[in-house]
Amino acid sequence: QVQLVESGGGLVQAGGSLRLSCAASGGTFSSYTMAWFRQVPGKEREFLAAITWSGGTIYTADSVKGRFTISRDNAKNTVDLQMNSLRPADTAVYFCATKTGWGYPPALRRGRDYPYWGRGIQVTVSS
């Protein structure tokens, strides 16, 4: 059973940085895409970034490009999201997700295409 556990969230002031980490277990991840999403209550889940497990190919949403960077550490089975220049609008619950294979950007952005999700972690950016 694939399990994903997020860590690294919390409270930060506007302009600050946070690094989220997602620890993956229970699967053979060499062909898995790993992704980060976020959600604000009452709004749809928003795609942020995705990375192939072995190839390092990355796709980042335009809304966070230049501020958020996804990376992975295969030795540790972790995928990180470095978030810089944070804004109050970045306040949300952040989720790690994974699926097999890669795909074109529309498919990468679709949350319903990811069968495995972490529980999410709160990030709060104060003004």
Contact map, one row per residue, 1 for C-alpha under 8 A:
1110000000000000000000001110000000000000000000000000000000000000000000000000000000000000000000000000000000000000000000000000000
1111000000000000000000011110000000000000000000000000000000000000000000000000000000000000000000000000000000000000000100000000000
1111100000000000000000011100000000000000000000000000000000000000000000000000000000000000000000000000000000000000000111000000000
0111110000000000000001111000000000000000000000000000000000000000000000000000000000000000000000011000000000000000000111100000000
0011111000000000000001110000000000000000000000000000000000000000000000000000000000000000000000010000000000000000000001110000000
0001111100000000000111100000000000000000000000000000000000000000000000000000000000000000000000110000000000000000000001111000000
0000111110000000000111000000000000000000000000000000000000000000000000000000000000000000000000000000000000000000000000001000000
0000011111000000011110000000000000000000000000000000000000000000000000000000000000000000000000000000000000000000000000001000000
0000001111100000011100000000000000000000000000000000000000000000000000000000000000000000000000000000000000000000000000001110000
0000000111110000000000000000000000000000000000000000000000000000000000000000000000000000000000000000000000000000000000000111000
0000000011111000000000000000000000000000000000000000000000000000000000000000000000000000000000000000000000000000000000000011110
0000000001111101110000000000000000000000000000000000000000000000000000000000000000000000000000000000000000000000000000000011110
0000000000111111000000000000000000000000000000000000000000000000000000000000000000000100000000000000000000000000000000000000111
0000000000011111000000000000000000000000000000000000000000000000000000000000000000001111000000000000000000000000000000000000111
0000000000001111100000000000000000000000000000000000000000000000000000000000000000011110000000000000000000000000000000000000000
0000000000011111110000000000000000000000000000000000000000000000000000000000000000011100000000000000000000000000000000000000000
0000000000010011111000000000000000000000000000000000000000000000000000000000000001111100000000000000000000000000000000000000000
0000000110010001111100000000000000000000000000000000000000000000000000000000000001110000000000000000000000000000000000000000000
0000000110000000111110000000000000000000000000000000000000000000000000000000000111100000000000000000000000000000000000000000000
0000011110000000011111000000000000000000000000000000000000000000000000000000000111100000000000000000000000000000000000000000000
0000011100000000001111100000000000000000000000000000000000000000000000000000011110000000000000000000000000000000000000000000000
0001111000000000000111110000000000000000000000000000000000000000000000000000011100000000000000010000000000000000000000000000000
0001110000000000000011111000000000000000000000000000000000000000000000000001111000000000000000000000000000000000000000000000000
0111100000000000000001111110000000000000000000000000000000000000000000000000110000000000000000000000000000000000000000000000000
1111000000000000000000111110000000000000000000000000000000000000000000000000100000000000000000000000000000000000000000000000000
1110000000000000000000011111000000000000000000000000000000000000000000000000000000000000000000000000000000000000000000000000000
1100000000000000000000011111100000000000000000000000000000000000000000000000000000000000000000000000000000000000000000000000000
0000000000000000000000000111111100000000000000000000000000000000000000000000000000000000000000000000000000000000000000000000000
0000000000000000000000000011111100000000000000000000100000000000000000000000000000000000000000000000000000000000000000000000000
0000000000000000000000000001111100000000000000000000110000000000000000000000000000000000000000000000000000000000000000000000000
0000000000000000000000000001111110000000000000000001110000000000000000000000000000000000000000000001100000000000000000000000000
0000000000000000000000000001111111000000000000000001100000000000000000000000000000000000000000000111110000000000000000000000000
0000000000000000000000000000001111100000000000000111100000000000000000000000000000000000000000000111110000000000000000000000000
0000000000000000000000000000000111110000000000000111100000000000000000000000001000000000000000011110000000000000000000000000000
0000000000000000000000000000000011111000000000111110000000000000000000000000000000000000000000011100000000000000000000000000000
0000000000000000000000000000000001111100000000111100000000000000000000000000000010000000000001111000000000000000000000000000000
0000000000000000000000000000000000111110000011111000000000000000000000000000000000000000000001111000000000000010000000000000000
0000000000000000000000000000000000011111000011110000000000000000000000000000000000000000000111100000000000000000000000000000000
0000000000000000000000000000000000001111101111000000000000000000000000000000000000000000000111000000000000000000000000000000000
0000000000000000000000000000000000000111111110000000000000000000000000000000000000000000001110000000000000000000000000000000000
0000000000000000000000000000000000000011111000000000000000000000000000000000000000000000000100000000000000000000000000000000000
0000000000000000000000000000000000000001111100000000000000000000000000000000000000000000000000000000000000000000000000000000000
0000000000000000000000000000000000000011111110000000000000000000000000000000000000000000000000000000000000000000000000000000000
0000000000000000000000000000000000000011011111000000000000000000000000000000000000000000000000000000000000000000000000000000000
0000000000000000000000000000000000001111001111100000000000000000000000000000000000000000000000000000000000000010000000000000000
0000000000000000000000000000000000001110000111110000000000000000000000000000000000000000000000000000000000001000000000000000000
0000000000000000000000000000000000111100000011111000000000001000000000000000000000000000000000000000000000001110000000000000000
0000000000000000000000000000000000111100000001111100000000011011000000000000000000000000000000000000000000001000000000000000000
0000000000000000000000000000000000111000000000111110000001111000000011000000000000000000000000000000000000000000000000000000000
0000000000000000000000000000000011110000000000011111000001110000000001000000000000000000000000000000000000010000000000000000000
0000000000000000000000000000000011100000000000001111100111100000000001110000000000000000000000000000000000000000000000000000000
0000000000000000000000000000001111000000000000000111111111000000000000000000000000000000000000000000010000000000000000000000000
0000000000000000000000000000111111000000000000000011111100000000000000010100000000000000000000000000000000000000000000000000000
0000000000000000000000000000011000000000000000000001111100000000000000000100000000000000000000000000000000000000000000000000000
0000000000000000000000000000000000000000000000000001111110000000000000000000000000000000000000000000000000000000000000000000000
0000000000000000000000000000000000000000000000000011111111000000000000110000000000000000000000000000000000000000000000000000000
0000000000000000000000000000000000000000000000000011001111100000000000000000000000000000000000000000000000000000000000000000000
0000000000000000000000000000000000000000000000001111000111110000000001000000000000000000000000000000000000000000000000000000000
0000000000000000000000000000000000000000000000001110000011111000000000000000000000000000000000000000000010000000000000000000000
0000000000000000000000000000000000000000000000011100000001111101100010000000000000000000000000000000000000000000000000000000000
0000000000000000000000000000000000000000000000111000000000111111100000000000000000000000000000000000000000000000000000000000000
0000000000000000000000000000000000000000000000000000000000011111100000000000000000000000000000000000000000000000000000000000000
0000000000000000000000000000000000000000000000010000000000001111100000000000000000000000000000000000000000000000000000000000000
0000000000000000000000000000000000000000000000010000000000011111111100000000000000000000000000000000000000000000000000000000000
0000000000000000000000000000000000000000000000000000000000011111111110000000000000000000000000000000000000000000000000000000000
0000000000000000000000000000000000000000000000000000000000000001111110000000000000000000000000000000000000000000000000000000000
0000000000000000000000000000000000000000000000000000000000000001111110000000000000111100000000000000000000000000000000000000000
0000000000000000000000000000000000000000000000000000000000000001111111000000000011110000000000000000000000000000000000000000000
0000000000000000000000000000000000000000000000001000000000010000111111100000000011100000000000000000000000000000000000000000000
0000000000000000000000000000000000000000000000001110000001000000000111110000001111000000000000000000000000000000000000000000000
0000000000000000000000000000000000000000000000000010000100000000000011111000001110000000000000000000000000000000000000000000000
0000000000000000000000000000000000000000000000000010100100000000000001111100111100000000000000000000000000000000000000000000000
0000000000000000000000000000000000000000000000000000000000000000000000111111111000000000000000000000000000000000000000000000000
0000000000000000000000000000000000000000000000000000110000000000000000011111110000000000000000000000000000000000000000000000000
0000000000000000000000000000000000000000000000000000000000000000000000001111110000000000000000000000000000000000000000000000000
0000000000000000000000100000000000000000000000000000000000000000000000001111110000000000000000000000000000000000000000000000000
0000000000000000000000111000000000000000000000000000000000000000000000011111111000000000000000000000000000000000000000000000000
0000000000000000000011110000000000000000000000000000000000000000000000011111111100000000000000000000000000000000000000000000000
0000000000000000000011100000000001000000000000000000000000000000000001111000111110000000000000000000000000000000000000000000000
0000000000000000001111000000000000000000000000000000000000000000000001110000011111000000000000000000000000000000000000000000000
0000000000000000001110000000000000010000000000000000000000000000000111100000001111100000000000000000000000000000000000000000000
0000000000000000111100000000000000000000000000000000000000000000000111000000000111110000000000000000000000000000000000000000000
0000000000000000111100000000000000000000000000000000000000000000001110000000000011111100000000000000000000000000000000000000000
0000000000000011110000000000000000000000000000000000000000000000001100000000000001111100000000000000000000000000000000000000000
0000000000000111100000000000000000000000000000000000000000000000001000000000000000111110000000000000000000000000000000000000000
0000000000001111100000000000000000000000000000000000000000000000001000000000000000111111010000000000000000000000000000000000100
0000000000000110000000000000000000000000000000000000000000000000000000000000000000001111111000000000000000000000000000000000111
0000000000000100000000000000000000000000000000000000000000000000000000000000000000000111111000000000000000000000000000000001111
0000000000000000000000000000000000000000000000000000000000000000000000000000000000000011111000000000000000000000000000000000100
0000000000000000000000000000000000000000000000000000000000000000000000000000000000000111111100000000000000000000000000000011100
0000000000000000000000000000000000000001000000000000000000000000000000000000000000000011111110000000000000000000000000000111100
0000000000000000000000000000000000000111100000000000000000000000000000000000000000000000011111000000000000000000000000000111000
0000000000000000000000000000000000000111000000000000000000000000000000000000000000000000001111100000000000000000000000011110000
0000000000000000000000000000000000011110000000000000000000000000000000000000000000000000000111110000000000000000000000011110000
0000010000000000000000000000000000011100000000000000000000000000000000000000000000000000000011111000000000000000000011111000000
0001110000000000000001000000000001111000000000000000000000000000000000000000000000000000000001111100000000000000000011010000000
0001000000000000000000000000000001111000000000000000000000000000000000000000000000000000000000111110000000000000011111000000000
0000000000000000000000000000000111100000000000000000000000000000000000000000000000000000000000011111000000000000011110000000000
0000000000000000000000000000000111000000000000000000000000000000000000000000000000000000000000001111100000000000111100000000000
0000000000000000000000000000001110000000000000000000000000000000000000000000000000000000000000000111110000000000000000000000000
0000000000000000000000000000001110000000000000000000000000000000000000000000000000000000000000000011111000000000000000000000000
0000000000000000000000000000000110000000000000000001000000000000000000000000000000000000000000000001111100010000000000000000000
0000000000000000000000000000000000000000000000000000000000000000000000000000000000000000000000000000111110110000000000000000000
0000000000000000000000000000000000000000000000000000000000000000000000000000000000000000000000000000011111110000000000000000000
0000000000000000000000000000000000000000000000000000000000100000000000000000000000000000000000000000001111111000000000000000000
0000000000000000000000000000000000000000000000000000000000000000000000000000000000000000000000000000000111111100000000000000000
0000000000000000000000000000000000000000000000000000000000000000000000000000000000000000000000000000001111111100100000000000000
0000000000000000000000000000000000000000000000000100000000000000000000000000000000000000000000000000011111111110100000000000000
0000000000000000000000000000000000000000000001110000000000000000000000000000000000000000000000000000000011111110000000000000000
0000000000000000000000000000000000000000000000100000000000000000000000000000000000000000000000000000000001111111110000000000000
0000000000000000000000000000000000001000000010100000000000000000000000000000000000000000000000000000000000011111110000000000000
0000000000000000000000000000000000000000000000000000000000000000000000000000000000000000000000000000000000000111111000000000000
0000000000000000000000000000000000000000000000000000000000000000000000000000000000000000000000000010000000110111111000000000000
0000000000000000000000000000000000000000000000000000000000000000000000000000000000000000000000001110000000000111111110000000000
0000000000000000000000000000000000000000000000000000000000000000000000000000000000000000000000001110000000000001111110000000000
0111000000000000000000000000000000000000000000000000000000000000000000000000000000000000000000001110000000000000011111000000000
0011000000000000000000000000000000000000000000000000000000000000000000000000000000000000000000111100000000000000011111100000000
0011110000000000000000000000000000000000000000000000000000000000000000000000000000000000000000111000000000000000000111110000000
0001110000000000000000000000000000000000000000000000000000000000000000000000000000000000000000100000000000000000000011111000000
0000110000000000000000000000000000000000000000000000000000000000000000000000000000000000000011110000000000000000000001111100000
0000011110000000000000000000000000000000000000000000000000000000000000000000000000000000000011100000000000000000000000111110000
0000000011000000000000000000000000000000000000000000000000000000000000000000000000000000001111000000000000000000000000011111000
0000000011110000000000000000000000000000000000000000000000000000000000000000000000000000011111000000000000000000000000001111100
0000000001110000000000000000000000000000000000000000000000000000000000000000000000000001011100000000000000000000000000000111110
0000000000111100000000000000000000000000000000000000000000000000000000000000000000000111111000000000000000000000000000000011111
0000000000111100000000000000000000000000000000000000000000000000000000000000000000000011000000000000000000000000000000000001111
0000000000001100000000000000000000000000000000000000000000000000000000000000000000000011000000000000000000000000000000000000111
